[in-house]
Amino acid sequence: MTILAVSNDVPHPRLGTAVSIKAAGNAVQRNRIKRLIRESFRLHQELLGSSDLVVLVRPGICSRNNQQLLSALDTHWRTIAA
């Protein structure tokens, strides 16, 4: 997974996701991944300041369980905040 970040003019962070069929498979898996991304973003909003973030998902993400995805996102959010 890759996260792109750019500062913005609004006082809060904004999130975009790109979860393709090729990367995540069927709609059930894509929606699971998007829900996890949104929830993790919601929990870390105060760390991110005013930035626009886009999460790009790579093929093979479906083999990860929810805890592994949340842990990877947590690492990314903390890196962006630093």
GITA-V339241 format. One record per backbone hydrogen bond with DSSP energy under -0.5 kcal/mol. NH is the residue of the N-H (numbers start at 1). CO is the residue of the C=O. Records with the same first field share a line. If there is no record, write none. Layout:
NH = CO + CO
This chain:
2 = 56
4 = 54
6 = 52
8 = 50
14 = 51
16 = 53
18 = 55
20 = 18
24 = 20
25 = 21
30 = 26
31 = 27
32 = 28
33 = 29
34 = 30
35 = 31
36 = 32
37 = 33
38 = 34
39 = 35
40 = 36
41 = 37
42 = 38
43 = 39
44 = 40 + 41
45 = 41 + 42
47 = 44
48 = 44 + 45
49 = 45
51 = 49
52 = 6
53 = 14 + 51
54 = 4
55 = 16
56 = 2 + 54
57 = 18 + 55
60 = 23
61 = 23 + 58
62 = 23
63 = 60
64 = 61
69 = 65
70 = 66
71 = 67
72 = 68
73 = 69
74 = 70
75 = 71
76 = 72
77 = 73
78 = 74
79 = 75
80 = 76
81 = 77
82 = 78
